[in-house]
Amino acid sequence: MDDECLDSAEHEELEENLDFDNPIECPHCKNMIPKDSLLCLYCGESVSAGKRFNWIKIVSGILIFIFILFLIRNL
């Protein structure tokens, strides 16, 4: 077995930190999971990938806006 597996005490601490009062739908298996989960409790897929993608869109939009402003000022 892997040495990197969580022991039961550490796993219980992690579950205590999850917000079970405000569940969201897993984008992969559609089961309800805690809002602040990084991985789905049912299918094991990452649910934070969508959040990461939103940051990429925001940063890209800001960089494009700055580039356009730079082009306009240099005309």
N, C-alpha and C positions, 0 to 999 in steps of 0.2 A: 504494500500500500504506500501511497505518497506520504511523505513527511509533512507536506504542506496542508494537509486536511485540518479542518477546524476541530478542536475538541468540543465536547458538549457544553462545558461551562462558557467557553468563548462564544459559541453559537447562541446560547440563551441570552447573553449580554447584547448581541447584535439584534436579536428579535425585540428586545426591550426598547431599543432606540427607534424602531419603526413606528410610523403613525398609522395604526389600523383604523382610526376614526374617519379618515378622509381617503378612501380607496380610489384608485384609478384603474382603467382597463389596460391590460397588457396589450401592446400593439401586435404581438405575435399570436398568442393563444386566446386572447379576449377574456381571460379570467380576471377577477378583481384582485388587485394587489395593493399594499400600502403605498401611499403617495411618494414617499421618499426612498423607495426601493431602487437599487442599482440593477438588480437581476430579478427576473420573474421567479416567484416561489414555486410555480408549477412547471414551466417549460425550461427555465434556466437561462433564457435569452436576456441580453442587455436591454434595459428599458431606458437607459440614459442616452442612447445614441441620438434620439430625436432632439434632446436638449442640446447636445453638442453641435448638431447640424444647424440649429437656430443661431448659435453664436457665430458659426462660420458665415451664415447669410448676413448677419448684422455687420460683422467686421468687413466683409467683402463690399457691402453697400456703402459703408463709410469710406473705405479706400477708393472706390469708384467715384464717389462724390468729391473727395479731395482732389483726385486726378482731373476731373472735369473742371473744377474751380481753377486748378493750376493751368490747364489749357486755355481757359477763358481769359485769365489775367495776362497771359503771355501773347495774346493776339494783337 
